[in-house]
Amino acid sequence: MDFWNKTIAFFWGGESLPLVLMVVSIWAMLFHFRHDERASLTNTVGFFFACLFGQFIAGLLHGLDFSRAAAVTHEVFVIGAGVAVIRLWGQLVFRVVLPAIKLTPPRITEDIFVIIAYIAWFMVRLRYAGLDLGSILATSAMITAVVAFAMQDTLGNILGGLALQLDNSIEVGDWIKVDDISGRVVDIRWRSTLVETRNWETVVFPNSQLMKNKFMVLGRRTDQPVQWRRWVWFSVGLDVPPTRVVSVVEDSILQTDIANVAKNPPPNCILMDMDIKGYARYALRYWLTDLTPDDPTDAMLRWHIMTALQRAGIKLAMEERNIHITKENEKYEEGVRQREIALRIKTLRKVELFSQLTDVELRELADRLRYVPFAKGNIIARQGDVKSYWLYVIITGDAEVYVDTPSGRRRTVRTLGRGDFFGEMGLLTGAPRSASVIAKTDVECYRIDKEAVEELLRARPGIAEEVLHILVARKAELDAVLQNLDATGSYPDLSSQGSEILATIKRFFSLG
């Protein structure tokens, strides 16, 4: 009986039960909040109970009167248990408590405080065991120097990590570029900094390397939002005035909402070089607000640039080659052209506005059509624009017609698809655009200008009266939206509107 009394008295003290309850409580909280660290938490708690069992072994040795061995064993496992408790407290404070109050220090801060706590706990236990800490520190100077020399790389990494944190050179979440590697900083540890690249790679940079070499922090500027300037290059022939190229590209980009492209500073297009091969090199510079989708955003801007230039009739520069054209090639080219004309005539026949035209008139009009593509998000027509004497026929894609009401609200009029047309009022009457049209997807259109329609009207003025009912119906539909009328509302007198529109058409085309 004395054996077990001596064993239990040596092993289990008054603080043992509260300590165990504390460890289990901390483990339960961390296990609940830190799902991704459950394996590590379980190992730490397992280590604590292993040390507790080791103290029980020390109690058995004490019961067997092996006092010296019992004291040494007990002290070793007490230190081990303290290490486990300090680790759990560090995780609780730095990974649960501080984030709960909107403070998220980097991992290296936790590591430093935990290491300091380890050293302090070790010193306390040595002092408790009766050792003179002063003499130990005095006699260990040589050992410390040897260890420091042997671990100079590790110490350099630790000090480098501290320096990076103290001067805020980089922070978790920053995008950095080191040599040809760029990525987002996800953790700064006592030895290294972890950077995740866009290719789902995690690059481990020793902290000492970051301190000794230069690196770039992307998108960071004092008192400014995070955004990074990118360059999208393209080339155009020297026969096109640079002012026209710049105007076409900037107008298209500035009027379009493109994801991850900053509005301030606005994108700008500049002439960068003129090559002896006969083309000018341009760059569209823009600011990227989310640094992850860099290449996809560049690709979207290239598509917008290409469609804008095509609409303006500007060709991208291509390498020139001498090609011998034969009669067979001429026949082939003519065949392609005739097939395209046939496709255009087929498209025009489906447009109600041109249903009364003869085959000859349709062919003449088809020959004057112009292919114009739009990228998703492009404003094809803007409400209030003047001198926009164009009519569009959609070949592929979807577009949305909307109006901005006097109250400032946007009201959708309709959605247009393949075969639909818009812009007839501006084309035939010269009136400002009564609605805006935006490309909901990539859209391909045929565009008809005033000159083409003018030739038809002068040849057969009666066409204006034949299409009048379509113009009146569409104008009434827009008026209904602006007046907030529903489908059962009362429309204005269509006959009076028809007379006004017909008179406007005749004045606009000087038909007399």
C-alpha positions as CSV (number, residue, x, y, z in Angstrom):
1,M,0.0,0.0,0.0
2,D,2.9,2.3,0.7
3,F,4.2,1.6,-2.8
4,W,1.1,2.8,-4.5
5,N,0.7,5.8,-2.2
6,K,4.2,6.9,-2.9
7,T,3.7,6.3,-6.7
8,I,0.4,8.3,-6.8
9,A,1.7,11.1,-4.6
10,F,4.8,11.5,-6.8
11,F,2.9,11.3,-10.1
12,W,-0.4,13.0,-9.5
13,G,-0.4,16.5,-7.8
14,G,-3.1,19.0,-7.0
15,E,-2.6,20.7,-10.4
16,S,-2.8,17.6,-12.5
17,L,-6.6,17.3,-12.9
18,P,-7.1,21.0,-13.8
19,L,-4.2,20.7,-16.3
20,V,-5.7,17.7,-18.0
21,L,-9.1,19.4,-18.2
22,M,-7.5,22.5,-19.7
23,V,-5.6,20.5,-22.3
24,V,-8.8,18.6,-23.3
25,S,-10.8,21.8,-23.5
26,I,-8.3,23.6,-25.7
27,W,-8.0,20.5,-27.9
28,A,-11.8,20.4,-28.3
29,M,-12.0,24.1,-29.3
30,L,-9.1,23.8,-31.8
31,F,-10.6,20.5,-33.1
32,H,-13.9,22.3,-33.8
33,F,-12.5,25.5,-35.4
34,R,-9.3,24.2,-37.2
35,H,-10.6,21.4,-39.4
36,D,-7.5,21.2,-41.5
37,E,-5.1,20.8,-38.5
38,R,-6.9,18.0,-36.7
39,A,-4.2,15.5,-37.3
40,S,-1.5,17.8,-35.9
41,L,-3.7,18.6,-32.9
42,T,-4.3,14.9,-32.2
43,N,-0.6,14.3,-32.3
44,T,0.1,17.1,-29.8
45,V,-2.5,15.9,-27.3
46,G,-1.2,12.4,-27.8
47,F,2.3,13.6,-27.0
48,F,0.9,15.3,-23.8
49,F,-0.7,12.1,-22.5
50,A,2.4,10.2,-23.4
51,C,4.3,12.6,-21.2
52,L,1.7,12.1,-18.5
53,F,2.2,8.3,-18.8
54,G,6.0,8.9,-18.5
55,Q,5.4,10.8,-15.3
56,F,3.4,7.8,-14.1
57,I,6.5,5.6,-14.9
58,A,8.6,8.1,-12.9
59,G,6.1,7.6,-10.0
60,L,6.6,3.8,-10.2
61,L,10.4,4.3,-10.0
62,H,9.9,6.5,-7.0
63,G,7.7,3.9,-5.4
64,L,10.6,1.4,-5.9
65,D,13.0,3.8,-4.2
66,F,14.9,4.7,-7.4
67,S,14.7,8.3,-6.3
68,R,17.4,9.7,-8.6
69,A,16.1,8.0,-11.8
70,A,12.5,8.9,-10.8
71,A,13.4,12.6,-10.4
72,V,15.2,12.8,-13.8
73,T,12.5,10.9,-15.6
74,H,9.8,13.0,-14.0
75,E,11.5,16.3,-15.0
76,V,12.0,15.2,-18.6
77,F,8.3,14.3,-19.0
78,V,7.2,17.5,-17.2
79,I,9.2,19.5,-19.7
80,G,7.7,17.5,-22.6
81,A,4.1,18.0,-21.2
82,G,4.8,21.8,-20.9
83,V,5.9,21.9,-24.5
84,A,2.6,20.3,-25.6
85,V,0.6,22.8,-23.4
86,I,2.5,25.8,-24.8
87,R,2.0,24.6,-28.4
88,L,-1.8,24.2,-27.8
89,W,-2.0,27.7,-26.2
90,G,-0.1,29.2,-29.1
91,Q,-2.5,27.7,-31.6
92,L,-5.5,28.8,-29.6
93,V,-4.4,32.4,-29.3
94,F,-2.9,32.9,-32.8
95,R,-5.3,30.8,-34.9
96,V,-8.6,31.2,-33.1
97,V,-8.7,34.1,-30.7
98,L,-6.8,36.8,-32.7
99,P,-8.6,36.0,-36.0
100,A,-11.9,36.3,-34.1
101,I,-11.0,39.9,-33.3
102,K,-9.9,40.7,-36.9
103,L,-6.2,40.2,-36.2
104,T,-4.3,37.7,-38.4
105,P,-0.6,37.8,-37.6
106,P,1.7,35.9,-39.9
107,R,2.7,32.4,-38.9
108,I,6.2,33.5,-38.1
109,T,4.9,35.6,-35.2
110,E,3.3,32.5,-33.6
111,D,6.5,30.5,-34.1
112,I,8.7,33.2,-32.4
113,F,6.4,33.5,-29.4
114,V,6.1,29.8,-29.0
115,I,9.9,29.3,-29.3
116,I,10.5,32.0,-26.6
117,A,7.9,30.3,-24.4
118,Y,9.7,26.9,-24.9
119,I,13.0,28.5,-23.9
120,A,11.5,30.2,-20.9
121,W,9.8,27.0,-19.7
122,F,13.0,25.0,-20.1
123,M,14.9,27.6,-18.1
124,V,12.2,27.6,-15.4
125,R,12.4,23.9,-15.0
126,L,16.2,24.0,-14.9
127,R,16.0,26.6,-12.1
128,Y,13.3,24.5,-10.3
129,A,15.7,21.6,-10.5
130,G,18.3,23.6,-8.6
131,L,20.7,24.6,-11.4
132,D,22.3,28.0,-11.4
133,L,21.2,29.7,-14.6
134,G,23.9,32.3,-14.4
135,S,26.7,29.9,-14.5
136,I,25.1,27.9,-17.2
137,L,24.7,31.0,-19.4
138,A,28.3,32.0,-18.7
139,T,29.9,28.7,-19.5
140,S,27.7,28.1,-22.6
141,A,29.1,31.1,-24.6
142,M,31.5,28.9,-26.6
143,I,28.9,26.3,-27.3
144,T,26.5,29.0,-28.4
145,A,29.1,30.4,-30.8
146,V,29.8,26.9,-32.3
147,V,26.1,26.2,-32.7
148,A,25.5,29.6,-34.3
149,F,28.3,29.0,-36.8
150,A,26.9,25.6,-37.7
151,M,23.4,26.9,-38.1
152,Q,24.2,30.2,-39.8
153,D,21.9,29.4,-42.8
154,T,19.0,28.6,-40.5
155,L,19.6,31.6,-38.3
156,G,19.9,33.8,-41.5
157,N,16.5,32.5,-42.5
158,I,15.0,33.2,-39.1
159,L,16.4,36.7,-39.0
160,G,15.4,37.3,-42.6
161,G,11.8,36.3,-41.8
162,L,11.9,38.7,-38.8
163,A,13.2,41.5,-41.0
164,L,10.6,41.0,-43.7
165,Q,7.9,41.2,-41.1
166,L,9.3,44.2,-39.2
167,D,9.7,46.4,-42.3
168,N,6.6,45.2,-44.0
169,S,8.6,44.3,-47.1
170,I,6.0,41.6,-48.0
171,E,2.7,40.5,-46.4
172,V,0.5,37.5,-46.7
173,G,-1.6,38.1,-49.8
174,D,1.0,40.1,-51.7
175,W,1.9,39.1,-55.2
176,I,5.7,38.9,-55.7
177,K,8.0,38.2,-58.6
178,V,11.4,36.6,-58.0
179,D,13.4,36.1,-61.2
180,D,10.9,34.4,-63.6
181,I,8.6,33.1,-60.8
182,S,5.5,35.1,-59.7
183,G,2.8,34.2,-57.3
184,R,0.9,35.1,-54.1
185,V,2.4,34.9,-50.7
186,V,0.4,32.5,-48.6
187,D,2.6,32.2,-45.5
188,I,5.8,33.6,-44.0
189,R,7.4,31.1,-41.6
190,W,10.4,31.2,-39.4
191,R,12.6,29.6,-42.1
192,S,10.9,30.2,-45.5
193,T,8.2,32.1,-47.3
194,L,5.6,30.1,-49.3
195,V,4.4,31.4,-52.6
196,E,1.6,29.9,-54.7
197,T,1.8,30.4,-58.4
198,R,-1.0,30.5,-61.0
199,N,0.0,27.0,-62.1
200,W,-1.0,25.5,-58.7
201,E,2.6,25.3,-57.6
202,T,3.9,26.2,-54.1
203,V,7.4,27.7,-54.3
204,V,9.4,27.7,-51.0
205,F,11.8,30.7,-50.8
206,P,14.3,30.7,-48.0
207,N,13.9,34.0,-46.1
208,S,17.6,34.7,-46.5
209,Q,17.3,34.6,-50.3
210,L,14.6,37.2,-50.2
211,M,16.7,39.4,-48.0
212,K,19.9,39.1,-50.1
213,N,18.3,39.5,-53.6
214,K,15.8,41.9,-55.1
215,F,12.2,40.9,-55.7
216,M,9.1,42.8,-57.0
217,V,5.9,43.2,-55.0
218,L,3.3,43.4,-57.8
219,G,0.4,45.8,-57.7
220,R,1.3,47.6,-54.5
221,R,1.5,51.4,-54.4
222,T,1.3,53.7,-51.4
223,D,-2.3,54.7,-50.5
224,Q,-3.6,53.1,-53.7
225,P,-5.7,50.0,-54.4
226,V,-4.0,46.8,-55.5
227,Q,-3.7,46.9,-59.3
228,W,-1.0,46.0,-61.7
229,R,-0.3,47.5,-65.1
230,R,-0.3,45.1,-68.0
231,W,0.6,45.6,-71.7
232,V,-1.3,44.1,-74.6
233,W,0.6,44.4,-77.9
234,F,-0.7,44.6,-81.5
235,S,0.4,45.9,-84.9
236,V,-1.3,47.8,-87.6
237,G,-0.1,48.9,-91.0
238,L,1.7,52.3,-91.4
239,D,-1.0,53.4,-93.9
240,V,-3.5,53.9,-91.0
241,P,-3.0,57.2,-89.0
242,P,-2.0,56.4,-85.4
243,T,-4.6,58.9,-84.1
244,R,-7.3,56.8,-85.7
245,V,-6.0,53.5,-84.3
246,V,-5.7,55.0,-80.8
247,S,-9.2,56.5,-80.9
248,V,-10.9,53.4,-82.2
249,V,-9.2,51.1,-79.5
250,E,-9.7,53.5,-76.6
251,D,-13.3,54.3,-77.4
252,S,-14.1,50.6,-77.5
253,I,-12.4,49.7,-74.3
254,L,-13.5,52.7,-72.3
255,Q,-17.2,52.1,-73.2
256,T,-17.1,48.4,-72.2
257,D,-17.2,46.9,-68.7
258,I,-14.5,44.2,-68.7
259,A,-13.9,42.1,-65.6
260,N,-10.8,42.8,-63.6
261,V,-9.9,46.0,-65.7
262,A,-9.6,49.1,-63.5
263,K,-11.5,52.3,-64.5
264,N,-9.0,54.5,-62.8
265,P,-6.4,55.0,-64.2
266,P,-8.2,54.3,-67.4
267,P,-6.7,52.1,-70.1
268,N,-4.8,53.9,-72.8
269,C,-3.4,53.0,-76.2
270,I,0.0,54.3,-77.4
271,L,2.2,54.0,-80.4
272,M,5.3,52.2,-79.3
273,D,7.4,51.6,-82.5
274,M,7.5,51.8,-86.3
275,D,9.0,48.8,-88.0
276,I,10.9,48.8,-91.3
277,K,8.6,45.9,-92.4
278,G,5.8,48.4,-92.9
279,Y,3.8,48.2,-89.7
280,A,3.4,50.2,-86.5
281,R,3.5,48.5,-83.1
282,Y,0.9,49.6,-80.5
283,A,0.3,48.8,-76.9
284,L,-2.9,48.9,-74.9
285,R,-1.9,49.6,-71.2
286,Y,-4.4,48.7,-68.6
287,W,-4.5,48.1,-64.8
288,L,-5.4,44.6,-63.6
289,T,-7.4,44.6,-60.3
290,D,-7.2,40.9,-59.6
291,L,-3.7,39.6,-60.3
292,T,-4.8,35.9,-60.6
293,P,-6.5,35.9,-64.1
294,D,-3.7,37.8,-65.9
295,D,-3.6,35.9,-69.2
296,P,-7.4,35.4,-69.5
297,T,-7.9,39.2,-69.1
298,D,-5.2,39.9,-71.7
299,A,-6.9,37.5,-74.0
300,M,-10.3,39.3,-73.5
301,L,-8.7,42.6,-74.3
302,R,-7.1,41.3,-77.4
303,W,-10.5,40.1,-78.6
304,H,-12.0,43.5,-77.9
305,I,-9.1,45.2,-79.8
306,M,-9.5,42.9,-82.8
307,T,-13.3,43.4,-83.1
308,A,-13.0,47.2,-82.6
309,L,-10.4,47.3,-85.4
310,Q,-12.5,45.1,-87.7
311,R,-15.6,47.3,-87.2
312,A,-13.5,50.3,-88.2
313,G,-12.1,48.6,-91.2
314,I,-8.6,48.5,-89.9
315,K,-6.6,45.3,-90.5
316,L,-4.0,44.0,-88.1
317,A,-0.5,43.9,-89.7
318,M,0.6,40.6,-91.1
319,E,3.9,39.5,-92.5
320,E,3.8,40.3,-96.2
321,R,4.6,37.6,-98.8
322,N,4.7,37.6,-102.6
323,I,2.0,35.3,-104.0
324,H,1.5,34.6,-107.7
325,I,-2.2,34.8,-108.4
326,T,-3.5,32.7,-111.3
327,K,-6.8,32.7,-113.1
328,E,-7.9,29.7,-111.2
329,N,-7.4,31.7,-108.0
330,E,-9.4,34.5,-109.4
331,K,-12.3,32.1,-110.1
332,Y,-12.0,30.8,-106.6
333,E,-12.1,34.3,-105.1
334,E,-15.2,35.1,-107.2
335,G,-16.9,31.9,-106.1
336,V,-16.3,32.7,-102.4
337,R,-17.7,36.2,-103.0
338,Q,-20.8,34.9,-104.7
339,R,-21.4,32.5,-101.9
340,E,-21.1,35.3,-99.4
341,I,-23.5,37.5,-101.4
342,A,-26.0,34.6,-101.5
343,L,-25.7,34.2,-97.7
344,R,-26.3,37.9,-97.2
345,I,-29.4,37.9,-99.5
346,K,-30.7,34.9,-97.5
347,T,-30.2,36.9,-94.3
348,L,-31.9,40.0,-95.7
349,R,-34.9,38.1,-96.8
350,K,-35.6,37.2,-93.2
351,V,-35.6,40.9,-92.1
352,E,-39.1,42.3,-92.2
353,L,-37.8,45.7,-93.1
354,F,-36.6,44.4,-96.5
355,S,-39.3,41.9,-97.2
356,Q,-40.7,44.1,-100.0
357,L,-37.5,44.4,-101.9
358,T,-37.0,42.7,-105.3
359,D,-34.2,40.2,-106.0
360,V,-32.2,42.9,-107.8
361,E,-32.6,45.4,-104.9
362,L,-31.7,42.7,-102.4
363,R,-28.5,41.9,-104.3
364,E,-27.5,45.6,-104.6
365,L,-28.1,46.0,-100.9
366,A,-26.2,42.7,-100.0
367,D,-23.2,43.9,-101.9
368,R,-23.1,47.1,-99.7
369,L,-23.3,45.2,-96.4
370,R,-20.3,45.5,-94.0
371,Y,-19.3,42.8,-91.6
372,V,-18.9,44.1,-88.0
373,P,-18.2,41.9,-85.0
374,F,-18.7,42.9,-81.3
375,A,-17.2,41.3,-78.2
376,K,-19.4,40.5,-75.2
377,G,-20.0,43.7,-73.2
378,N,-19.5,46.1,-76.1
379,I,-22.0,48.9,-76.5
380,I,-23.2,48.5,-80.1
381,A,-25.5,51.6,-80.0
382,R,-25.9,54.2,-77.3
383,Q,-29.0,56.1,-76.4
384,G,-28.8,59.7,-77.5
385,D,-26.1,59.2,-80.1
386,V,-26.5,61.5,-83.2
387,K,-25.4,60.9,-86.7
388,S,-25.4,57.1,-86.2
389,Y,-26.9,56.4,-89.6
390,W,-26.5,52.6,-89.4
391,L,-28.8,49.7,-89.3
392,Y,-27.5,46.4,-87.9
393,V,-28.6,42.8,-88.7
394,I,-27.5,40.2,-86.3
395,I,-25.9,37.1,-87.8
396,T,-24.9,35.3,-84.6
397,G,-25.1,36.1,-80.9
398,D,-27.5,37.9,-78.6
399,A,-27.9,41.6,-77.8
400,E,-30.1,43.5,-75.3
401,V,-32.0,46.7,-76.1
402,Y,-32.5,48.9,-73.1
403,V,-33.4,52.5,-72.3
404,D,-32.4,54.8,-69.5
405,T,-35.6,56.4,-68.2
406,P,-35.8,60.0,-66.9
407,S,-35.8,58.6,-63.4
408,G,-32.3,57.1,-63.9
409,R,-33.5,53.5,-64.1
410,R,-32.6,51.1,-66.9
411,R,-35.5,49.3,-68.6
412,T,-35.0,46.4,-70.9
413,V,-37.0,46.6,-74.1
414,R,-36.2,43.3,-75.7
415,T,-33.5,40.8,-76.4
416,L,-32.3,40.4,-80.0
417,G,-31.0,37.3,-81.6
418,R,-30.0,35.9,-85.0
419,G,-31.9,37.6,-87.8
420,D,-33.1,40.5,-85.7
421,F,-32.3,44.1,-86.7
422,F,-32.0,47.5,-84.9
423,G,-31.1,51.1,-85.7
424,E,-33.7,51.5,-88.4
425,M,-35.0,54.8,-87.0
426,G,-31.6,56.5,-87.1
427,L,-30.9,55.1,-90.5
428,L,-34.1,56.3,-92.1
429,T,-34.9,59.5,-90.2
430,G,-31.5,60.7,-88.9
431,A,-33.0,60.8,-85.4
432,P,-30.8,60.3,-82.3
433,R,-30.6,56.8,-81.0
434,S,-33.7,56.2,-78.9
435,A,-32.3,53.2,-77.1
436,S,-29.0,51.5,-76.2
437,V,-27.9,48.1,-77.4
438,I,-25.3,46.0,-75.6
439,A,-23.8,42.7,-76.7
440,K,-24.8,40.0,-74.2
441,T,-22.6,37.5,-76.0
442,D,-20.0,37.8,-78.8
443,V,-22.1,39.2,-81.7
444,E,-21.6,39.2,-85.4
445,C,-23.6,41.7,-87.5
446,Y,-24.0,43.1,-91.0
447,R,-24.1,46.9,-91.0
448,I,-26.0,49.0,-93.6
449,D,-25.2,52.6,-94.0
450,K,-27.2,55.6,-95.2
451,E,-25.6,55.7,-98.6
452,A,-26.8,52.2,-99.5
453,V,-30.4,52.8,-98.4
454,E,-30.4,56.2,-100.2
455,E,-29.7,54.6,-103.5
456,L,-32.7,52.2,-103.0
457,L,-35.1,55.0,-101.9
458,R,-34.1,57.2,-104.9
459,A,-34.7,54.3,-107.3
460,R,-38.0,53.4,-105.7
461,P,-39.3,56.0,-103.2
462,G,-42.3,53.8,-102.3
463,I,-40.1,51.6,-100.1
464,A,-40.4,54.3,-97.4
465,E,-44.2,53.8,-97.2
466,E,-43.8,50.0,-97.3
467,V,-41.7,49.9,-94.2
468,L,-43.5,52.6,-92.4
469,H,-45.7,50.3,-90.2
470,I,-42.5,48.7,-88.8
471,L,-41.0,52.0,-87.8
472,V,-44.2,53.1,-86.1
473,A,-44.7,49.9,-84.1
474,R,-41.1,50.0,-82.8
475,K,-41.4,53.7,-81.8
476,A,-44.6,53.0,-80.0
477,E,-42.9,50.1,-78.1
478,L,-40.1,52.4,-76.9
479,D,-42.6,55.1,-76.0
480,A,-44.4,52.6,-73.9
481,V,-41.3,51.7,-72.0
482,L,-40.4,55.3,-71.3
483,Q,-43.9,56.1,-70.1
484,N,-43.9,52.9,-68.0
485,L,-46.9,51.4,-69.9
486,D,-47.5,47.7,-69.9
487,A,-48.7,45.5,-72.7
488,T,-52.3,46.5,-72.0
489,G,-51.6,50.3,-71.9
490,S,-52.8,52.7,-74.5
491,Y,-50.4,53.7,-77.2
492,P,-50.4,57.1,-79.0
493,D,-52.2,57.5,-82.3
494,L,-50.2,55.5,-84.7
495,S,-51.6,57.1,-87.9
496,S,-50.4,60.5,-86.9
497,Q,-47.0,59.2,-85.9
498,G,-46.8,57.4,-89.3
499,S,-47.4,60.7,-91.2
500,E,-44.7,62.4,-89.1
501,I,-42.1,59.6,-89.6
502,L,-42.8,59.5,-93.4
503,A,-42.3,63.2,-93.7
504,T,-39.1,63.0,-91.8
505,I,-37.8,60.2,-94.0
506,K,-38.5,62.3,-97.1
507,R,-36.7,65.3,-95.7
508,F,-33.7,63.3,-94.5
509,F,-33.2,61.8,-97.9
510,S,-34.4,64.9,-99.9
511,L,-37.0,62.8,-101.7
512,G,-39.3,65.8,-102.3
